[in-house]
Amino acid sequence: MNIGEIKKKYNKLLRRYRNAERWIDDPERTKDEIDKHYGNFINIINGLNYYLGQLKKAGVDSSSKEILNGFEIKGDV
């Protein structure tokens, strides 16, 4: 996987994280619903950490802005 692919995968997973975060924060969610999907949320977090680790191994230093908001990728709108 090249750096561009890793960044795209990170961005895609970050969008899933944001959606999951909104879902969890929805006041209509019950504790049981949240608990049922807790493992999926943790898997998303682990995936984000994995991709950041892959970028670091490739010599890419990610800024706080990139970690929180995603990477700018040429050709993506």
PyMOL Python script that loads the backbone (N, CA, C, O; Angstrom):
from pymol import cmd

cmd.read_pdbstr("""\
ATOM      1  N   MET A   1       0.859  -1.179   0.000  1.00  0.00           N
ATOM      2  CA  MET A   1       0.000   0.000   0.000  1.00  0.00           C
ATOM      3  C   MET A   1       0.902   1.238   0.000  1.00  0.00           C
ATOM      4  O   MET A   1       1.830   1.345   0.801  1.00  0.00           O
ATOM      5  N   ASN A   2       0.612   2.164  -0.908  1.00  0.00           N
ATOM      6  CA  ASN A   2       1.419   3.385  -0.940  1.00  0.00           C
ATOM      7  C   ASN A   2       0.819   4.441   0.001  1.00  0.00           C
ATOM      8  O   ASN A   2      -0.270   4.255   0.544  1.00  0.00           O
ATOM      9  N   ILE A   3       1.532   5.525   0.177  1.00  0.00           N
ATOM     10  CA  ILE A   3       1.125   6.567   1.123  1.00  0.00           C
ATOM     11  C   ILE A   3      -0.246   7.133   0.775  1.00  0.00           C
ATOM     12  O   ILE A   3      -1.066   7.355   1.667  1.00  0.00           O
ATOM     13  N   GLY A   4      -0.505   7.368  -0.502  1.00  0.00           N
ATOM     14  CA  GLY A   4      -1.804   7.895  -0.916  1.00  0.00           C
ATOM     15  C   GLY A   4      -2.948   6.959  -0.547  1.00  0.00           C
ATOM     16  O   GLY A   4      -4.003   7.407  -0.096  1.00  0.00           O
ATOM     17  N   GLU A   5      -2.737   5.662  -0.738  1.00  0.00           N
ATOM     18  CA  GLU A   5      -3.765   4.675  -0.391  1.00  0.00           C
ATOM     19  C   GLU A   5      -4.009   4.635   1.111  1.00  0.00           C
ATOM     20  O   GLU A   5      -5.151   4.532   1.559  1.00  0.00           O
ATOM     21  N   ILE A   6      -2.938   4.717   1.879  1.00  0.00           N
ATOM     22  CA  ILE A   6      -3.076   4.713   3.339  1.00  0.00           C
ATOM     23  C   ILE A   6      -3.872   5.934   3.786  1.00  0.00           C
ATOM     24  O   ILE A   6      -4.762   5.826   4.630  1.00  0.00           O
ATOM     25  N   LYS A   7      -3.554   7.090   3.222  1.00  0.00           N
ATOM     26  CA  LYS A   7      -4.271   8.316   3.590  1.00  0.00           C
ATOM     27  C   LYS A   7      -5.750   8.219   3.226  1.00  0.00           C
ATOM     28  O   LYS A   7      -6.606   8.655   3.995  1.00  0.00           O
ATOM     29  N   LYS A   8      -6.055   7.654   2.067  1.00  0.00           N
ATOM     30  CA  LYS A   8      -7.456   7.489   1.664  1.00  0.00           C
ATOM     31  C   LYS A   8      -8.190   6.555   2.621  1.00  0.00           C
ATOM     32  O   LYS A   8      -9.320   6.832   3.022  1.00  0.00           O
ATOM     33  N   LYS A   9      -7.551   5.459   2.981  1.00  0.00           N
ATOM     34  CA  LYS A   9      -8.170   4.512   3.909  1.00  0.00           C
ATOM     35  C   LYS A   9      -8.369   5.163   5.279  1.00  0.00           C
ATOM     36  O   LYS A   9      -9.393   4.952   5.930  1.00  0.00           O
ATOM     37  N   TYR A  10      -7.392   5.948   5.709  1.00  0.00           N
ATOM     38  CA  TYR A  10      -7.518   6.660   6.978  1.00  0.00           C
ATOM     39  C   TYR A  10      -8.712   7.617   6.920  1.00  0.00           C
ATOM     40  O   TYR A  10      -9.539   7.636   7.831  1.00  0.00           O
ATOM     41  N   ASN A  11      -8.797   8.403   5.854  1.00  0.00           N
ATOM     42  CA  ASN A  11      -9.898   9.366   5.719  1.00  0.00           C
ATOM     43  C   ASN A  11     -11.253   8.668   5.727  1.00  0.00           C
ATOM     44  O   ASN A  11     -12.199   9.142   6.358  1.00  0.00           O
ATOM     45  N   LYS A  12     -11.342   7.550   5.030  1.00  0.00           N
ATOM     46  CA  LYS A  12     -12.605   6.800   4.984  1.00  0.00           C
ATOM     47  C   LYS A  12     -12.978   6.308   6.382  1.00  0.00           C
ATOM     48  O   LYS A  12     -14.136   6.403   6.789  1.00  0.00           O
ATOM     49  N   LEU A  13     -12.009   5.788   7.104  1.00  0.00           N
ATOM     50  CA  LEU A  13     -12.257   5.296   8.455  1.00  0.00           C
ATOM     51  C   LEU A  13     -12.570   6.445   9.410  1.00  0.00           C
ATOM     52  O   LEU A  13     -13.374   6.289  10.328  1.00  0.00           O
ATOM     53  N   LEU A  14     -11.939   7.591   9.195  1.00  0.00           N
ATOM     54  CA  LEU A  14     -12.224   8.760  10.025  1.00  0.00           C
ATOM     55  C   LEU A  14     -13.677   9.205   9.842  1.00  0.00           C
ATOM     56  O   LEU A  14     -14.328   9.614  10.804  1.00  0.00           O
ATOM     57  N   ARG A  15     -14.184   9.125   8.610  1.00  0.00           N
ATOM     58  CA  ARG A  15     -15.601   9.445   8.376  1.00  0.00           C
ATOM     59  C   ARG A  15     -16.503   8.468   9.131  1.00  0.00           C
ATOM     60  O   ARG A  15     -17.509   8.872   9.713  1.00  0.00           O
ATOM     61  N   ARG A  16     -16.142   7.189   9.121  1.00  0.00           N
ATOM     62  CA  ARG A  16     -16.909   6.192   9.892  1.00  0.00           C
ATOM     63  C   ARG A  16     -16.866   6.526  11.381  1.00  0.00           C
ATOM     64  O   ARG A  16     -17.872   6.408  12.080  1.00  0.00           O
ATOM     65  N   TYR A  17     -15.696   6.944  11.858  1.00  0.00           N
ATOM     66  CA  TYR A  17     -15.553   7.320  13.265  1.00  0.00           C
ATOM     67  C   TYR A  17     -16.481   8.485  13.605  1.00  0.00           C
ATOM     68  O   TYR A  17     -17.181   8.458  14.617  1.00  0.00           O
ATOM     69  N   ARG A  18     -16.477   9.499  12.757  1.00  0.00           N
ATOM     70  CA  ARG A  18     -17.337  10.670  12.998  1.00  0.00           C
ATOM     71  C   ARG A  18     -18.815  10.268  13.004  1.00  0.00           C
ATOM     72  O   ARG A  18     -19.580  10.733  13.850  1.00  0.00           O
ATOM     73  N   ASN A  19     -19.215   9.415  12.073  1.00  0.00           N
ATOM     74  CA  ASN A  19     -20.597   8.939  12.039  1.00  0.00           C
ATOM     75  C   ASN A  19     -20.939   8.146  13.296  1.00  0.00           C
ATOM     76  O   ASN A  19     -22.016   8.312  13.870  1.00  0.00           O
ATOM     77  N   ALA A  20     -20.023   7.288  13.717  1.00  0.00           N
ATOM     78  CA  ALA A  20     -20.241   6.499  14.931  1.00  0.00           C
ATOM     79  C   ALA A  20     -20.331   7.410  16.154  1.00  0.00           C
ATOM     80  O   ALA A  20     -21.148   7.188  17.048  1.00  0.00           O
ATOM     81  N   GLU A  21     -19.501   8.415  16.180  1.00  0.00           N
ATOM     82  CA  GLU A  21     -19.503   9.368  17.292  1.00  0.00           C
ATOM     83  C   GLU A  21     -20.853  10.084  17.383  1.00  0.00           C
ATOM     84  O   GLU A  21     -21.414  10.232  18.469  1.00  0.00           O
ATOM     85  N   ARG A  22     -21.364  10.522  16.239  1.00  0.00           N
ATOM     86  CA  ARG A  22     -22.684  11.176  16.220  1.00  0.00           C
ATOM     87  C   ARG A  22     -23.780  10.204  16.654  1.00  0.00           C
ATOM     88  O   ARG A  22     -24.692  10.574  17.393  1.00  0.00           O
ATOM     89  N   TRP A  23     -23.684   8.972  16.193  1.00  0.00           N
ATOM     90  CA  TRP A  23     -24.672   7.955  16.541  1.00  0.00           C
ATOM     91  C   TRP A  23     -24.670   7.714  18.051  1.00  0.00           C
ATOM     92  O   TRP A  23     -25.726   7.651  18.679  1.00  0.00           O
ATOM     93  N   ILE A  24     -23.482   7.582  18.620  1.00  0.00           N
ATOM     94  CA  ILE A  24     -23.365   7.350  20.062  1.00  0.00           C
ATOM     95  C   ILE A  24     -23.891   8.540  20.850  1.00  0.00           C
ATOM     96  O   ILE A  24     -24.539   8.361  21.882  1.00  0.00           O
ATOM     97  N   ASP A  25     -23.622   9.744  20.380  1.00  0.00           N
ATOM     98  CA  ASP A  25     -24.034  10.957  21.095  1.00  0.00           C
ATOM     99  C   ASP A  25     -25.514  11.283  20.940  1.00  0.00           C
ATOM    100  O   ASP A  25     -26.020  12.176  21.619  1.00  0.00           O
ATOM    101  N   ASP A  26     -26.214  10.577  20.060  1.00  0.00           N
ATOM    102  CA  ASP A  26     -27.648  10.803  19.867  1.00  0.00           C
ATOM    103  C   ASP A  26     -28.380  10.453  21.163  1.00  0.00           C
ATOM    104  O   ASP A  26     -28.270   9.328  21.650  1.00  0.00           O
ATOM    105  N   PRO A  27     -29.126  11.411  21.725  1.00  0.00           N
ATOM    106  CA  PRO A  27     -29.801  11.158  23.001  1.00  0.00           C
ATOM    107  C   PRO A  27     -30.837  10.033  22.934  1.00  0.00           C
ATOM    108  O   PRO A  27     -31.258   9.521  23.972  1.00  0.00           O
ATOM    109  N   GLU A  28     -31.249   9.647  21.733  1.00  0.00           N
ATOM    110  CA  GLU A  28     -32.222   8.559  21.608  1.00  0.00           C
ATOM    111  C   GLU A  28     -31.576   7.181  21.753  1.00  0.00           C
ATOM    112  O   GLU A  28     -32.280   6.180  21.888  1.00  0.00           O
ATOM    113  N   ARG A  29     -30.233   7.121  21.725  1.00  0.00           N
ATOM    114  CA  ARG A  29     -29.537   5.841  21.871  1.00  0.00           C
ATOM    115  C   ARG A  29     -29.630   5.365  23.312  1.00  0.00           C
ATOM    116  O   ARG A  29     -29.445   6.134  24.255  1.00  0.00           O
ATOM    117  N   THR A  30     -29.919   4.084  23.456  1.00  0.00           N
ATOM    118  CA  THR A  30     -29.925   3.493  24.796  1.00  0.00           C
ATOM    119  C   THR A  30     -28.530   2.957  25.095  1.00  0.00           C
ATOM    120  O   THR A  30     -27.725   2.734  24.191  1.00  0.00           O
ATOM    121  N   LYS A  31     -28.266   2.757  26.364  1.00  0.00           N
ATOM    122  CA  LYS A  31     -26.982   2.195  26.775  1.00  0.00           C
ATOM    123  C   LYS A  31     -26.795   0.813  26.155  1.00  0.00           C
ATOM    124  O   LYS A  31     -25.691   0.463  25.736  1.00  0.00           O
ATOM    125  N   ASP A  32     -27.864   0.032  26.096  1.00  0.00           N
ATOM    126  CA  ASP A  32     -27.772  -1.308  25.501  1.00  0.00           C
ATOM    127  C   ASP A  32     -27.390  -1.246  24.024  1.00  0.00           C
ATOM    128  O   ASP A  32     -26.586  -2.053  23.557  1.00  0.00           O
ATOM    129  N   GLU A  33     -27.965  -0.287  23.280  1.00  0.00           N
ATOM    130  CA  GLU A  33     -27.618  -0.125  21.865  1.00  0.00           C
ATOM    131  C   GLU A  33     -26.143   0.236  21.716  1.00  0.00           C
ATOM    132  O   GLU A  33     -25.436  -0.314  20.872  1.00  0.00           O
ATOM    133  N   ILE A  34     -25.701   1.158  22.541  1.00  0.00           N
ATOM    134  CA  ILE A  34     -24.301   1.595  22.481  1.00  0.00           C
ATOM    135  C   ILE A  34     -23.375   0.440  22.840  1.00  0.00           C
ATOM    136  O   ILE A  34     -22.378   0.201  22.159  1.00  0.00           O
ATOM    137  N   ASP A  35     -23.708  -0.274  23.912  1.00  0.00           N
ATOM    138  CA  ASP A  35     -22.878  -1.406  24.335  1.00  0.00           C
ATOM    139  C   ASP A  35     -22.788  -2.477  23.252  1.00  0.00           C
ATOM    140  O   ASP A  35     -21.740  -3.098  23.072  1.00  0.00           O
ATOM    141  N   LYS A  36     -23.887  -2.691  22.532  1.00  0.00           N
ATOM    142  CA  LYS A  36     -23.930  -3.704  21.477  1.00  0.00           C
ATOM    143  C   LYS A  36     -22.910  -3.403  20.377  1.00  0.00           C
ATOM    144  O   LYS A  36     -22.331  -4.323  19.799  1.00  0.00           O
ATOM    145  N   HIS A  37     -22.690  -2.128  20.090  1.00  0.00           N
ATOM    146  CA  HIS A  37     -21.805  -1.731  18.991  1.00  0.00           C
ATOM    147  C   HIS A  37     -20.449  -1.206  19.474  1.00  0.00           C
ATOM    148  O   HIS A  37     -19.653  -0.714  18.673  1.00  0.00           O
ATOM    149  N   TYR A  38     -20.190  -1.308  20.763  1.00  0.00           N
ATOM    150  CA  TYR A  38     -18.948  -0.792  21.337  1.00  0.00           C
ATOM    151  C   TYR A  38     -17.718  -1.413  20.662  1.00  0.00           C
ATOM    152  O   TYR A  38     -16.748  -0.712  20.375  1.00  0.00           O
ATOM    153  N   GLY A  39     -17.757  -2.710  20.412  1.00  0.00           N
ATOM    154  CA  GLY A  39     -16.623  -3.388  19.774  1.00  0.00           C
ATOM    155  C   GLY A  39     -16.312  -2.829  18.396  1.00  0.00           C
ATOM    156  O   GLY A  39     -15.146  -2.699  18.021  1.00  0.00           O
ATOM    157  N   ASN A  40     -17.358  -2.496  17.637  1.00  0.00           N
ATOM    158  CA  ASN A  40     -17.152  -1.898  16.313  1.00  0.00           C
ATOM    159  C   ASN A  40     -16.462  -0.548  16.432  1.00  0.00           C
ATOM    160  O   ASN A  40     -15.577  -0.223  15.639  1.00  0.00           O
ATOM    161  N   PHE A  41     -16.869   0.238  17.426  1.00  0.00           N
ATOM    162  CA  PHE A  41     -16.270   1.551  17.644  1.00  0.00           C
ATOM    163  C   PHE A  41     -14.783   1.405  17.975  1.00  0.00           C
ATOM    164  O   PHE A  41     -13.949   2.151  17.462  1.00  0.00           O
ATOM    165  N   ILE A  42     -14.466   0.447  18.827  1.00  0.00           N
ATOM    166  CA  ILE A  42     -13.064   0.198  19.189  1.00  0.00           C
ATOM    167  C   ILE A  42     -12.271  -0.258  17.959  1.00  0.00           C
ATOM    168  O   ILE A  42     -11.118   0.139  17.787  1.00  0.00           O
ATOM    169  N   ASN A  43     -12.875  -1.083  17.109  1.00  0.00           N
ATOM    170  CA  ASN A  43     -12.192  -1.524  15.884  1.00  0.00           C
ATOM    171  C   ASN A  43     -11.879  -0.349  14.968  1.00  0.00           C
ATOM    172  O   ASN A  43     -10.824  -0.319  14.336  1.00  0.00           O
ATOM    173  N   ILE A  44     -12.779   0.608  14.892  1.00  0.00           N
ATOM    174  CA  ILE A  44     -12.536   1.804  14.079  1.00  0.00           C
ATOM    175  C   ILE A  44     -11.338   2.570  14.636  1.00  0.00           C
ATOM    176  O   ILE A  44     -10.456   2.983  13.884  1.00  0.00           O
ATOM    177  N   ILE A  45     -11.309   2.756  15.948  1.00  0.00           N
ATOM    178  CA  ILE A  45     -10.194   3.468  16.591  1.00  0.00           C
ATOM    179  C   ILE A  45      -8.879   2.726  16.346  1.00  0.00           C
ATOM    180  O   ILE A  45      -7.864   3.343  16.024  1.00  0.00           O
ATOM    181  N   ASN A  46      -8.903   1.411  16.497  1.00  0.00           N
ATOM    182  CA  ASN A  46      -7.694   0.619  16.247  1.00  0.00           C
ATOM    183  C   ASN A  46      -7.242   0.748  14.796  1.00  0.00           C
ATOM    184  O   ASN A  46      -6.044   0.810  14.524  1.00  0.00           O
ATOM    185  N   GLY A  47      -8.185   0.787  13.870  1.00  0.00           N
ATOM    186  CA  GLY A  47      -7.850   0.962  12.459  1.00  0.00           C
ATOM    187  C   GLY A  47      -7.196   2.305  12.193  1.00  0.00           C
ATOM    188  O   GLY A  47      -6.217   2.392  11.452  1.00  0.00           O
ATOM    189  N   LEU A  48      -7.740   3.352  12.798  1.00  0.00           N
ATOM    190  CA  LEU A  48      -7.144   4.683  12.640  1.00  0.00           C
ATOM    191  C   LEU A  48      -5.704   4.681  13.148  1.00  0.00           C
ATOM    192  O   LEU A  48      -4.806   5.217  12.497  1.00  0.00           O
ATOM    193  N   ASN A  49      -5.493   4.077  14.311  1.00  0.00           N
ATOM    194  CA  ASN A  49      -4.142   3.999  14.871  1.00  0.00           C
ATOM    195  C   ASN A  49      -3.216   3.181  13.974  1.00  0.00           C
ATOM    196  O   ASN A  49      -2.043   3.519  13.815  1.00  0.00           O
ATOM    197  N   TYR A  50      -3.740   2.111  13.394  1.00  0.00           N
ATOM    198  CA  TYR A  50      -2.945   1.282  12.486  1.00  0.00           C
ATOM    199  C   TYR A  50      -2.457   2.110  11.297  1.00  0.00           C
ATOM    200  O   TYR A  50      -1.272   2.087  10.965  1.00  0.00           O
ATOM    201  N   TYR A  51      -3.368   2.835  10.662  1.00  0.00           N
ATOM    202  CA  TYR A  51      -2.981   3.623   9.485  1.00  0.00           C
ATOM    203  C   TYR A  51      -2.006   4.739   9.851  1.00  0.00           C
ATOM    204  O   TYR A  51      -1.093   5.036   9.080  1.00  0.00           O
ATOM    205  N   LEU A  52      -2.187   5.356  11.011  1.00  0.00           N
ATOM    206  CA  LEU A  52      -1.218   6.371  11.445  1.00  0.00           C
ATOM    207  C   LEU A  52       0.157   5.735  11.651  1.00  0.00           C
ATOM    208  O   LEU A  52       1.178   6.335  11.316  1.00  0.00           O
ATOM    209  N   GLY A  53       0.179   4.526  12.201  1.00  0.00           N
ATOM    210  CA  GLY A  53       1.437   3.803  12.375  1.00  0.00           C
ATOM    211  C   GLY A  53       2.097   3.477  11.044  1.00  0.00           C
ATOM    212  O   GLY A  53       3.317   3.574  10.910  1.00  0.00           O
ATOM    213  N   GLN A  54       1.290   3.090  10.056  1.00  0.00           N
ATOM    214  CA  GLN A  54       1.821   2.793   8.722  1.00  0.00           C
ATOM    215  C   GLN A  54       2.421   4.043   8.087  1.00  0.00           C
ATOM    216  O   GLN A  54       3.470   3.982   7.446  1.00  0.00           O
ATOM    217  N   LEU A  55       1.751   5.168   8.271  1.00  0.00           N
ATOM    218  CA  LEU A  55       2.283   6.428   7.740  1.00  0.00           C
ATOM    219  C   LEU A  55       3.598   6.785   8.417  1.00  0.00           C
ATOM    220  O   LEU A  55       4.546   7.217   7.761  1.00  0.00           O
ATOM    221  N   LYS A  56       3.652   6.603   9.729  1.00  0.00           N
ATOM    222  CA  LYS A  56       4.879   6.913  10.469  1.00  0.00           C
ATOM    223  C   LYS A  56       6.030   6.017   9.991  1.00  0.00           C
ATOM    224  O   LYS A  56       7.154   6.487   9.811  1.00  0.00           O
ATOM    225  N   LYS A  57       5.743   4.724   9.788  1.00  0.00           N
ATOM    226  CA  LYS A  57       6.769   3.804   9.279  1.00  0.00           C
ATOM    227  C   LYS A  57       7.276   4.232   7.906  1.00  0.00           C
ATOM    228  O   LYS A  57       8.433   3.999   7.559  1.00  0.00           O
ATOM    229  N   ALA A  58       6.388   4.864   7.126  1.00  0.00           N
ATOM    230  CA  ALA A  58       6.760   5.331   5.784  1.00  0.00           C
ATOM    231  C   ALA A  58       7.448   6.689   5.827  1.00  0.00           C
ATOM    232  O   ALA A  58       7.795   7.246   4.785  1.00  0.00           O
ATOM    233  N   GLY A  59       7.648   7.228   7.038  1.00  0.00           N
ATOM    234  CA  GLY A  59       8.347   8.503   7.179  1.00  0.00           C
ATOM    235  C   GLY A  59       7.459   9.725   7.115  1.00  0.00           C
ATOM    236  O   GLY A  59       7.955  10.843   6.977  1.00  0.00           O
ATOM    237  N   VAL A  60       6.148   9.532   7.214  1.00  0.00           N
ATOM    238  CA  VAL A  60       5.207  10.651   7.160  1.00  0.00           C
ATOM    239  C   VAL A  60       4.876  11.082   8.585  1.00  0.00           C
ATOM    240  O   VAL A  60       4.363  10.294   9.380  1.00  0.00           O
ATOM    241  N   ASP A  61       5.174  12.339   8.898  1.00  0.00           N
ATOM    242  CA  ASP A  61       4.788  12.903  10.190  1.00  0.00           C
ATOM    243  C   ASP A  61       3.434  13.576  10.019  1.00  0.00           C
ATOM    244  O   ASP A  61       3.319  14.575   9.309  1.00  0.00           O
ATOM    245  N   SER A  62       2.420  13.037  10.662  1.00  0.00           N
ATOM    246  CA  SER A  62       1.061  13.563  10.547  1.00  0.00           C
ATOM    247  C   SER A  62       0.862  14.692  11.547  1.00  0.00           C
ATOM    248  O   SER A  62       1.226  14.572  12.717  1.00  0.00           O
ATOM    249  N   SER A  63       0.283  15.784  11.076  1.00  0.00           N
ATOM    250  CA  SER A  63       0.002  16.910  11.967  1.00  0.00           C
ATOM    251  C   SER A  63      -1.270  16.623  12.763  1.00  0.00           C
ATOM    252  O   SER A  63      -2.058  15.751  12.397  1.00  0.00           O
ATOM    253  N   SER A  64      -1.458  17.353  13.837  1.00  0.00           N
ATOM    254  CA  SER A  64      -2.688  17.221  14.629  1.00  0.00           C
ATOM    255  C   SER A  64      -3.908  17.500  13.767  1.00  0.00           C
ATOM    256  O   SER A  64      -4.932  16.827  13.891  1.00  0.00           O
ATOM    257  N   LYS A  65      -3.798  18.494  12.895  1.00  0.00           N
ATOM    258  CA  LYS A  65      -4.908  18.846  12.006  1.00  0.00           C
ATOM    259  C   LYS A  65      -5.261  17.669  11.098  1.00  0.00           C
ATOM    260  O   LYS A  65      -6.437  17.365  10.902  1.00  0.00           O
ATOM    261  N   GLU A  66      -4.250  17.012  10.548  1.00  0.00           N
ATOM    262  CA  GLU A  66      -4.502  15.865   9.668  1.00  0.00           C
ATOM    263  C   GLU A  66      -5.112  14.703  10.443  1.00  0.00           C
ATOM    264  O   GLU A  66      -6.012  14.025   9.946  1.00  0.00           O
ATOM    265  N   ILE A  67      -4.627  14.474  11.648  1.00  0.00           N
ATOM    266  CA  ILE A  67      -5.150  13.379  12.461  1.00  0.00           C
ATOM    267  C   ILE A  67      -6.617  13.620  12.801  1.00  0.00           C
ATOM    268  O   ILE A  67      -7.426  12.693  12.770  1.00  0.00           O
ATOM    269  N   LEU A  68      -6.953  14.846  13.120  1.00  0.00           N
ATOM    270  CA  LEU A  68      -8.327  15.166  13.526  1.00  0.00           C
ATOM    271  C   LEU A  68      -9.284  15.352  12.356  1.00  0.00           C
ATOM    272  O   LEU A  68     -10.466  15.026  12.464  1.00  0.00           O
ATOM    273  N   ASN A  69      -8.778  15.877  11.231  1.00  0.00           N
ATOM    274  CA  ASN A  69      -9.662  16.250  10.120  1.00  0.00           C
ATOM    275  C   ASN A  69      -9.451  15.441   8.848  1.00  0.00           C
ATOM    276  O   ASN A  69     -10.224  15.573   7.899  1.00  0.00           O
ATOM    277  N   GLY A  70      -8.433  14.619   8.815  1.00  0.00           N
ATOM    278  CA  GLY A  70      -8.143  13.842   7.620  1.00  0.00           C
ATOM    279  C   GLY A  70      -7.069  14.501   6.770  1.00  0.00           C
ATOM    280  O   GLY A  70      -6.678  15.645   7.000  1.00  0.00           O
ATOM    281  N   PHE A  71      -6.612  13.760   5.799  1.00  0.00           N
ATOM    282  CA  PHE A  71      -5.530  14.206   4.927  1.00  0.00           C
ATOM    283  C   PHE A  71      -6.090  14.790   3.642  1.00  0.00           C
ATOM    284  O   PHE A  71      -7.074  14.293   3.096  1.00  0.00           O
ATOM    285  N   GLU A  72      -5.450  15.853   3.166  1.00  0.00           N
ATOM    286  CA  GLU A  72      -5.790  16.389   1.849  1.00  0.00           C
ATOM    287  C   GLU A  72      -5.116  15.493   0.823  1.00  0.00           C
ATOM    288  O   GLU A  72      -3.920  15.212   0.902  1.00  0.00           O
ATOM    289  N   ILE A  73      -5.911  15.055  -0.134  1.00  0.00           N
ATOM    290  CA  ILE A  73      -5.390  14.171  -1.172  1.00  0.00           C
ATOM    291  C   ILE A  73      -5.688  14.804  -2.517  1.00  0.00           C
ATOM    292  O   ILE A  73      -6.838  15.120  -2.824  1.00  0.00           O
ATOM    293  N   LYS A  74      -4.654  14.986  -3.313  1.00  0.00           N
ATOM    294  CA  LYS A  74      -4.832  15.608  -4.631  1.00  0.00           C
ATOM    295  C   LYS A  74      -5.835  14.800  -5.440  1.00  0.00           C
ATOM    296  O   LYS A  74      -5.783  13.571  -5.483  1.00  0.00           O
ATOM    297  N   GLY A  75      -6.746  15.516  -6.076  1.00  0.00           N
ATOM    298  CA  GLY A  75      -7.758  14.869  -6.894  1.00  0.00           C
ATOM    299  C   GLY A  75      -9.047  14.579  -6.150  1.00  0.00           C
ATOM    300  O   GLY A  75     -10.073  14.314  -6.776  1.00  0.00           O
ATOM    301  N   ASP A  76      -9.014  14.625  -4.815  1.00  0.00           N
ATOM    302  CA  ASP A  76     -10.231  14.432  -4.017  1.00  0.00           C
ATOM    303  C   ASP A  76     -10.890  15.767  -3.769  1.00  0.00           C
ATOM    304  O   ASP A  76     -10.219  16.775  -3.545  1.00  0.00           O
ATOM    305  N   VAL A  77     -12.182  15.768  -3.810  1.00  0.00           N
ATOM    306  CA  VAL A  77     -12.925  17.008  -3.557  1.00  0.00           C
ATOM    307  C   VAL A  77     -13.555  16.929  -2.200  1.00  0.00           C
ATOM    308  O   VAL A  77     -14.231  17.867  -1.778  1.00  0.00           O
TER     309      VAL A  77
END
""", "prot")
cmd.dss("prot")
cmd.show_as("cartoon", "prot")
cmd.util.cbc("prot")
cmd.orient("prot")
